Amino acid sequence: MASVGGARGRWDYDVAVIGGGPGGSTTATALARLGRSVVVLERERFPRFHIGESQLPWTNEILHALGARDTIASSGFVEKWGASFGGPDGEDERYADFRAAPETPTPQTFQVLRERFDEILLRHSEKSGALVLEEHRLLDARFDPDGVTLSFTDRHGGEATLRAGVVVDASGRAGVLVKRFGRHEYDPLLRNIAVHAQYEGIPRATGRRAGDIRMFTRPDMGWLWFIPLSETVISVGAVIPQVVHRRESRATPEESLTHYLAATPAAAPLLERARRVSPARFDADYSYLATRMAGDRWLAVGDAAAFLDPIFSTGVMLAMQGGLEAAEVIDRALRAGDVSARAFTRYERGVRKRYHHFRRFAVGFYDPSFRELWYSRPPFIGIYYAVVSVLAGNWRPSLLTRARVEAFFVVVTVKRILRRFRSAQQTPS
């Protein structure tokens, strides 16, 4: 096998990143800006399709930290200022306006074509000093006390090796290192599937809300998304409980999506002239946590470490925030000469804590009591906007915001108890 990269002390590179999506490119960029030598091994050629178009305001802070905010802002992506949630019959609607969300530094964010967004971030990694090798697929990672030897194939099918001090698993759901040392543990309360495609001919709002995501809930606790991607194209998806999908799925993703759209009355007015302009795609196993996110000389970021149900569009932000923190902890560990699992314990704890912070809302959204309160007129406007603050991506709320969020969930709990009591009263003895 050939060797890649010139020798730099004991390694060819301080850090090797497996995967060039938002989590991997963020890690690579941040490390390169800290002066570290970084190589990214990406198995595909960018641009490539990926779902997850709707972003959150708090992603802006990460883009600022990477020096990429201006590039993204000038790339022509659709501006997003909030999100609307419609009930199954189309009458109830709750609008989350990010401008009113406390503790949100920059309320305007974007709806992005992920193939362009991800490529911009990966090219920014190159400009920041990382070596990006596309169409390079990892074959093996051999760990020893002095480093890690990675073997891989290049775009021509040839095999090569390199040495790195630390390896970052940013390989998405493949989780090449996560699944070697542990597994993805799926959330029993968030077992959903998604089927989605792009459409033209769907009307959209005018003015500032023209670019906002619209969601419609379904009686079976599923929901639809409508995400404007350009002046004419809208991403449309259906998130359906697995138990429902097993019963109602059709022969193809296209047929399944058509069925779920037709069975959601609130969406009917939007779909009268809709025309699908892309293949329909299917995704399953929407929520999981890795049983291990770090070990000696390695850690995981992005979807390799965790993925949460897309109801509140947290995916890219969680991946990038984790990438930013991974870069900081790796740099400190290399300077200290300790790249053991112990050096990454705080990082893993932070990823898990942030996941559970947003998971509470994702699980809540599939609870009828949560939805009932969300669609009702809020008794205290401060509580409502505290919830909107979290939906904007606020993963470190102030004590006041936290207290208001807790008050919201107390009311949800009371509603759940009353709902069960009424159900018990109506059940024949």
ZADRENZA-981940 format. One line per field, with one value per residue (C-alpha): residue number from 1; residue in three letters; x, y, z. Coordinates in nm, 3 decimals. Each point is the difference from the previous one (the first is absolute). Layout:
<rs>
k <- [NUM/...]
r <- [ALA/...]
px <- [X/...]
py <- [Y/...]
pz <- [Z/...]
</rs>
This chain:
<rs>
k <- [1/2/3/4/5/6/7/8/9/10/11/12/13/14/15/16/17/18/19/20/21/22/23/24/25/26/27/28/29/30/31/32/33/34/35/36/37/38/39/40/41/42/43/44/45/46/47/48/49/50/51/52/53/54/55/56/57/58/59/60/61/62/63/64/65/66/67/68/69/70/71/72/73/74/75/76/77/78/79/80/81/82/83/84/85/86/87/88/89/90/91/92/93/94/95/96/97/98/99/100/101/102/103/104/105/106/107/108/109/110/111/112/113/114/115/116/117/118/119/120/121/122/123/124/125/126/127/128/129/130/131/132/133/134/135/136/137/138/139/140/141/142/143/144/145/146/147/148/149/150/151/152/153/154/155/156/157/158/159/160/161/162/163/164/165/166/167/168/169/170/171/172/173/174/175/176/177/178/179/180/181/182/183/184/185/186/187/188/189/190/191/192/193/194/195/196/197/198/199/200/201/202/203/204/205/206/207/208/209/210/211/212/213/214/215/216/217/218/219/220/221/222/223/224/225/226/227/228/229/230/231/232/233/234/235/236/237/238/239/240/241/242/243/244/245/246/247/248/249/250/251/252/253/254/255/256/257/258/259/260/261/262/263/264/265/266/267/268/269/270/271/272/273/274/275/276/277/278/279/280/281/282/283/284/285/286/287/288/289/290/291/292/293/294/295/296/297/298/299/300/301/302/303/304/305/306/307/308/309/310/311/312/313/314/315/316/317/318/319/320/321/322/323/324/325/326/327/328/329/330/331/332/333/334/335/336/337/338/339/340/341/342/343/344/345/346/347/348/349/350/351/352/353/354/355/356/357/358/359/360/361/362/363/364/365/366/367/368/369/370/371/372/373/374/375/376/377/378/379/380/381/382/383/384/385/386/387/388/389/390/391/392/393/394/395/396/397/398/399/400/401/402/403/404/405/406/407/408/409/410/411/412/413/414/415/416/417/418/419/420/421/422/423/424/425/426/427/428/429]
r <- [MET/ALA/SER/VAL/GLY/GLY/ALA/ARG/GLY/ARG/TRP/ASP/TYR/ASP/VAL/ALA/VAL/ILE/GLY/GLY/GLY/PRO/GLY/GLY/SER/THR/THR/ALA/THR/ALA/LEU/ALA/ARG/LEU/GLY/ARG/SER/VAL/VAL/VAL/LEU/GLU/ARG/GLU/ARG/PHE/PRO/ARG/PHE/HIS/ILE/GLY/GLU/SER/GLN/LEU/PRO/TRP/THR/ASN/GLU/ILE/LEU/HIS/ALA/LEU/GLY/ALA/ARG/ASP/THR/ILE/ALA/SER/SER/GLY/PHE/VAL/GLU/LYS/TRP/GLY/ALA/SER/PHE/GLY/GLY/PRO/ASP/GLY/GLU/ASP/GLU/ARG/TYR/ALA/ASP/PHE/ARG/ALA/ALA/PRO/GLU/THR/PRO/THR/PRO/GLN/THR/PHE/GLN/VAL/LEU/ARG/GLU/ARG/PHE/ASP/GLU/ILE/LEU/LEU/ARG/HIS/SER/GLU/LYS/SER/GLY/ALA/LEU/VAL/LEU/GLU/GLU/HIS/ARG/LEU/LEU/ASP/ALA/ARG/PHE/ASP/PRO/ASP/GLY/VAL/THR/LEU/SER/PHE/THR/ASP/ARG/HIS/GLY/GLY/GLU/ALA/THR/LEU/ARG/ALA/GLY/VAL/VAL/VAL/ASP/ALA/SER/GLY/ARG/ALA/GLY/VAL/LEU/VAL/LYS/ARG/PHE/GLY/ARG/HIS/GLU/TYR/ASP/PRO/LEU/LEU/ARG/ASN/ILE/ALA/VAL/HIS/ALA/GLN/TYR/GLU/GLY/ILE/PRO/ARG/ALA/THR/GLY/ARG/ARG/ALA/GLY/ASP/ILE/ARG/MET/PHE/THR/ARG/PRO/ASP/MET/GLY/TRP/LEU/TRP/PHE/ILE/PRO/LEU/SER/GLU/THR/VAL/ILE/SER/VAL/GLY/ALA/VAL/ILE/PRO/GLN/VAL/VAL/HIS/ARG/ARG/GLU/SER/ARG/ALA/THR/PRO/GLU/GLU/SER/LEU/THR/HIS/TYR/LEU/ALA/ALA/THR/PRO/ALA/ALA/ALA/PRO/LEU/LEU/GLU/ARG/ALA/ARG/ARG/VAL/SER/PRO/ALA/ARG/PHE/ASP/ALA/ASP/TYR/SER/TYR/LEU/ALA/THR/ARG/MET/ALA/GLY/ASP/ARG/TRP/LEU/ALA/VAL/GLY/ASP/ALA/ALA/ALA/PHE/LEU/ASP/PRO/ILE/PHE/SER/THR/GLY/VAL/MET/LEU/ALA/MET/GLN/GLY/GLY/LEU/GLU/ALA/ALA/GLU/VAL/ILE/ASP/ARG/ALA/LEU/ARG/ALA/GLY/ASP/VAL/SER/ALA/ARG/ALA/PHE/THR/ARG/TYR/GLU/ARG/GLY/VAL/ARG/LYS/ARG/TYR/HIS/HIS/PHE/ARG/ARG/PHE/ALA/VAL/GLY/PHE/TYR/ASP/PRO/SER/PHE/ARG/GLU/LEU/TRP/TYR/SER/ARG/PRO/PRO/PHE/ILE/GLY/ILE/TYR/TYR/ALA/VAL/VAL/SER/VAL/LEU/ALA/GLY/ASN/TRP/ARG/PRO/SER/LEU/LEU/THR/ARG/ALA/ARG/VAL/GLU/ALA/PHE/PHE/VAL/VAL/VAL/THR/VAL/LYS/ARG/ILE/LEU/ARG/ARG/PHE/ARG/SER/ALA/GLN/GLN/THR/PRO/SER]
px <- [0.000/0.113/0.023/-0.188/0.139/0.343/0.125/-0.075/0.161/-0.163/-0.296/-0.084/-0.282/-0.101/-0.362/-0.180/-0.373/-0.210/-0.285/-0.044/-0.357/-0.074/0.131/0.320/0.068/-0.064/0.249/0.258/-0.038/0.018/0.309/0.174/-0.071/0.165/0.313/-0.050/0.080/-0.324/-0.104/-0.362/-0.084/-0.338/-0.137/-0.220/0.061/-0.163/-0.253/-0.225/-0.363/-0.083/-0.319/-0.017/-0.055/-0.157/0.249/-0.026/0.109/0.259/0.191/0.100/0.223/0.189/0.041/0.142/0.249/0.112/0.030/-0.265/-0.310/0.047/0.059/-0.320/-0.197/0.110/-0.074/-0.363/-0.167/-0.362/-0.034/-0.184/-0.141/-0.221/-0.220/-0.374/-0.174/-0.345/-0.246/-0.147/-0.312/0.190/-0.182/0.252/0.333/0.280/0.275/0.345/0.156/0.373/0.015/-0.203/0.209/0.209/0.375/0.010/0.297/-0.088/-0.363/0.022/0.135/-0.027/-0.171/0.282/0.058/0.224/0.207/0.108/0.015/0.214/0.232/0.052/0.097/0.235/0.171/0.033/0.188/0.243/0.044/0.064/0.288/-0.148/0.080/-0.327/0.012/-0.333/-0.094/0.232/-0.155/0.134/0.092/0.142/0.133/0.275/0.060/0.327/0.151/0.170/-0.275/-0.250/0.074/-0.284/-0.023/-0.233/-0.075/0.029/-0.224/0.191/-0.034/0.360/0.078/0.204/0.070/0.061/0.081/-0.192/0.012/-0.380/-0.287/-0.344/-0.291/-0.223/-0.126/-0.369/-0.231/0.273/0.179/0.312/0.175/-0.311/-0.123/0.344/0.015/-0.373/-0.328/-0.280/-0.272/-0.338/-0.253/-0.310/-0.219/0.109/-0.028/-0.102/0.075/0.012/-0.077/0.066/0.044/0.020/-0.303/-0.091/-0.341/-0.057/-0.112/0.197/-0.047/0.108/0.224/0.228/-0.172/0.047/0.301/-0.124/-0.053/-0.363/-0.096/-0.333/-0.075/-0.199/-0.243/0.236/0.263/0.197/0.056/0.090/0.266/0.001/0.340/0.056/0.334/-0.029/-0.263/-0.161/0.121/-0.129/0.120/-0.296/0.030/-0.215/0.125/-0.210/0.012/0.154/-0.305/-0.219/0.242/0.008/-0.377/-0.042/0.319/-0.025/0.225/0.232/0.110/-0.184/-0.326/0.042/0.061/-0.301/-0.213/0.111/-0.049/-0.349/-0.093/0.085/-0.297/0.175/0.258/-0.253/-0.025/0.379/0.017/-0.270/0.255/0.305/0.240/0.278/0.337/0.231/-0.003/-0.161/0.244/-0.050/0.178/-0.049/0.128/-0.023/0.120/0.297/0.299/0.335/0.078/0.358/0.098/0.370/0.294/0.379/0.102/-0.351/-0.334/-0.323/-0.186/-0.325/-0.228/0.267/-0.047/-0.373/-0.301/-0.328/-0.342/-0.018/-0.317/0.191/0.281/0.283/0.212/0.256/0.035/0.065/0.256/0.185/-0.004/0.143/0.266/0.102/0.033/0.180/0.266/0.058/0.032/0.228/0.229/0.024/0.062/0.280/0.165/-0.024/0.130/-0.305/-0.233/-0.153/-0.374/0.025/0.098/-0.326/-0.239/-0.123/-0.062/-0.215/-0.193/-0.075/-0.128/-0.231/-0.130/-0.080/-0.172/-0.226/-0.073/-0.163/-0.128/-0.242/-0.173/0.011/-0.159/-0.248/-0.118/-0.128/-0.199/-0.363/0.020/0.306/-0.171/-0.320/0.190/0.217/-0.303/-0.197/0.029/0.288/-0.109/0.340/0.172/0.342/-0.034/-0.091/0.299/0.232/-0.103/0.054/0.349/0.086/-0.158/0.234/0.290/0.070/0.186/0.126/-0.303/0.018/-0.149/-0.311/-0.056/0.062/-0.255/-0.261/0.064/-0.043/-0.332/-0.111/0.077/-0.176/-0.318/0.056/0.025/-0.320/-0.180/0.129/-0.129/-0.340/-0.017/0.067/-0.253/-0.271/0.084/-0.028/-0.334/-0.136/0.119/-0.283/0.067]
py <- [0.000/0.356/0.260/0.330/0.329/0.101/-0.107/0.245/-0.132/-0.331/0.048/0.118/0.207/0.106/-0.094/-0.207/0.069/-0.278/0.173/0.347/0.090/0.297/-0.171/-0.115/0.323/0.207/-0.210/0.022/0.376/0.077/-0.220/0.153/0.350/-0.111/-0.090/-0.376/-0.213/-0.167/-0.241/-0.076/-0.335/0.030/-0.304/0.201/0.280/0.328/0.138/-0.289/-0.013/0.007/0.066/0.251/0.332/0.213/0.175/0.165/0.350/-0.130/-0.156/0.358/0.015/-0.310/0.140/0.321/-0.205/-0.178/0.321/-0.130/0.205/0.262/-0.267/-0.183/0.326/0.103/-0.337/0.070/-0.234/0.066/0.211/-0.160/0.202/-0.256/-0.306/-0.062/-0.307/-0.088/-0.245/-0.298/0.188/0.311/0.230/0.011/0.165/0.105/0.225/0.000/0.337/-0.011/0.381/-0.028/-0.282/0.120/-0.067/-0.047/0.207/-0.016/-0.102/-0.032/-0.328/-0.196/-0.280/-0.165/-0.244/-0.231/-0.097/0.366/0.079/-0.303/0.064/0.362/-0.118/-0.268/0.247/0.238/-0.277/-0.013/0.378/-0.017/-0.245/-0.350/-0.256/-0.136/-0.333/-0.079/-0.346/-0.150/-0.284/-0.118/-0.368/-0.033/0.194/-0.169/0.153/-0.026/0.192/0.253/0.076/-0.135/-0.153/0.052/-0.207/0.110/-0.015/0.304/0.104/-0.229/-0.308/0.013/-0.060/0.226/0.067/0.297/0.054/0.236/0.090/0.008/-0.121/0.166/-0.220/0.235/-0.278/0.065/-0.293/-0.237/0.077/-0.190/0.034/0.035/-0.339/-0.154/0.092/0.011/0.054/0.244/-0.034/0.091/0.205/-0.210/0.314/0.138/-0.293/0.182/-0.013/0.281/0.008/0.319/0.166/0.342/0.163/0.301/0.167/0.031/0.347/0.169/0.297/0.350/0.248/-0.093/-0.334/-0.115/-0.211/-0.149/-0.371/-0.114/-0.318/-0.178/-0.261/-0.318/-0.186/-0.301/0.229/0.028/0.332/0.161/0.258/0.266/0.170/0.268/-0.063/0.258/0.224/-0.306/-0.317/-0.122/-0.305/-0.208/-0.282/-0.224/-0.127/-0.301/-0.235/-0.332/-0.191/0.207/-0.035/-0.378/0.004/0.267/0.008/-0.045/-0.180/0.296/0.313/0.212/-0.187/0.011/0.375/0.059/-0.205/0.188/0.340/-0.093/-0.124/0.337/0.233/0.315/-0.030/-0.048/0.370/0.016/-0.308/0.072/0.098/-0.168/-0.179/-0.223/0.090/-0.246/-0.367/-0.077/-0.128/-0.203/0.029/-0.211/-0.025/0.370/0.029/-0.163/0.055/-0.176/-0.219/0.132/0.331/0.002/-0.221/0.004/0.215/0.030/0.173/0.030/0.307/0.068/-0.283/-0.256/0.100/0.074/0.096/0.144/-0.007/0.292/0.161/0.310/-0.002/-0.050/-0.238/0.229/0.226/-0.293/-0.145/0.330/0.096/-0.341/0.048/0.335/-0.147/-0.310/0.218/0.190/-0.313/-0.175/0.303/0.012/-0.375/0.013/0.291/-0.187/-0.323/-0.192/-0.127/-0.276/-0.052/0.190/0.319/-0.015/-0.078/0.357/0.027/-0.314/0.116/0.331/-0.169/-0.225/0.287/0.212/-0.295/-0.059/0.373/-0.005/-0.358/0.112/0.223/-0.257/-0.266/0.257/0.085/-0.357/0.033/0.116/0.205/0.188/0.072/0.111/0.257/0.109/0.075/0.175/0.369/0.023/0.126/0.164/0.138/-0.021/-0.378/-0.034/0.205/-0.192/-0.315/0.179/0.093/-0.368/-0.077/0.263/-0.215/0.142/-0.287/0.207/0.200/0.244/-0.090/0.207/-0.166/-0.341/0.071/0.103/-0.313/-0.209/0.175/-0.098/-0.366/0.012/0.105/-0.278/-0.250/0.128/-0.028/-0.354/-0.101/0.156/-0.171/-0.339/0.069/0.089/-0.309/-0.219/0.157/-0.077/-0.360/-0.241/-0.188]
pz <- [0.000/-0.069/0.275/-0.016/0.131/0.115/0.343/0.280/0.314/0.086/-0.236/-0.349/0.149/0.348/-0.074/-0.262/-0.047/-0.153/-0.183/-0.149/0.101/0.227/0.314/-0.168/-0.190/0.314/0.196/-0.278/-0.046/0.371/0.045/-0.303/0.136/0.324/-0.196/-0.014/-0.304/-0.111/-0.274/-0.090/-0.160/-0.173/-0.184/-0.242/-0.248/0.102/-0.077/0.098/0.112/0.371/0.191/0.288/-0.178/0.275/0.230/0.343/0.103/0.244/-0.292/-0.088/0.307/-0.115/-0.352/0.152/0.203/-0.318/-0.201/-0.244/0.086/-0.274/-0.264/0.092/0.022/-0.351/-0.162/-0.088/0.246/0.097/0.315/0.292/0.291/0.170/-0.024/-0.008/0.140/-0.131/0.150/-0.189/-0.106/-0.110/0.243/0.285/-0.071/0.227/-0.137/0.158/-0.084/0.068/0.029/0.321/0.147/0.296/0.000/-0.379/-0.126/-0.372/-0.066/-0.378/-0.133/-0.328/-0.187/-0.193/-0.279/0.198/-0.303/-0.032/0.372/0.081/-0.293/0.108/0.349/-0.138/-0.236/0.294/0.183/-0.292/0.002/0.373/-0.052/0.020/-0.269/-0.142/-0.182/-0.166/-0.131/0.259/0.199/0.334/0.013/0.350/0.297/0.202/0.342/0.189/0.293/-0.232/-0.252/-0.248/-0.341/-0.247/-0.316/-0.277/-0.371/-0.224/-0.290/-0.238/0.221/0.121/0.367/0.225/0.367/0.225/0.364/0.229/0.366/0.040/-0.218/-0.015/-0.104/-0.201/-0.225/0.067/0.060/-0.117/0.330/-0.103/0.336/0.214/-0.123/0.042/0.369/0.076/-0.182/-0.077/0.263/-0.151/0.194/0.076/0.019/-0.338/-0.238/-0.318/-0.370/-0.254/-0.370/-0.195/-0.340/-0.165/-0.163/-0.210/-0.027/0.376/0.115/0.274/0.226/-0.102/0.175/0.287/0.057/-0.360/0.092/0.325/0.049/0.033/0.187/0.026/0.264/-0.065/0.231/-0.002/0.162/-0.323/-0.177/-0.333/-0.085/-0.275/-0.037/-0.269/-0.174/-0.277/-0.156/-0.161/0.178/0.337/0.193/0.118/0.248/0.216/0.336/0.097/0.303/-0.100/0.122/-0.234/-0.291/0.035/-0.039/-0.268/-0.209/-0.376/-0.247/-0.069/0.188/-0.260/0.061/0.378/-0.003/-0.225/0.238/0.313/-0.164/-0.120/0.347/0.163/-0.068/0.125/-0.278/-0.282/-0.105/-0.042/-0.218/-0.260/-0.269/0.150/-0.234/0.129/-0.155/0.178/0.098/0.334/0.262/0.315/0.337/0.312/0.358/0.063/0.361/0.170/0.227/-0.028/0.300/-0.026/-0.158/0.090/0.087/-0.007/-0.299/-0.148/0.041/-0.199/-0.124/-0.183/-0.105/0.091/0.364/0.008/-0.205/0.123/-0.167/-0.248/0.142/0.118/-0.262/0.249/-0.209/-0.166/0.303/0.236/-0.243/-0.046/0.367/0.082/-0.268/0.146/0.348/-0.129/-0.162/0.324/0.213/-0.252/-0.017/0.381/0.019/-0.257/0.181/0.331/-0.153/0.124/-0.272/0.209/0.041/0.328/-0.187/-0.200/0.286/0.037/-0.374/-0.005/0.306/-0.175/-0.317/0.202/0.212/-0.307/-0.169/0.300/0.028/-0.345/0.024/0.271/-0.254/-0.281/0.219/0.129/-0.348/-0.043/0.326/-0.051/0.322/-0.127/-0.333/0.173/0.204/-0.295/-0.218/0.276/0.079/0.248/0.342/0.057/-0.306/0.169/0.029/-0.366/-0.118/0.230/-0.188/-0.333/0.121/0.035/-0.338/-0.147/0.118/0.346/0.167/0.296/0.120/0.289/0.338/-0.077/-0.338/0.155/0.274/-0.256/-0.204/0.313/0.063/-0.350/0.066/0.336/-0.181/-0.256/0.286/0.159/-0.335/-0.043/0.345/-0.068/-0.339/0.159/0.275/-0.253/-0.205/0.309/0.087/-0.346/-0.001/0.095/0.323]
</rs>
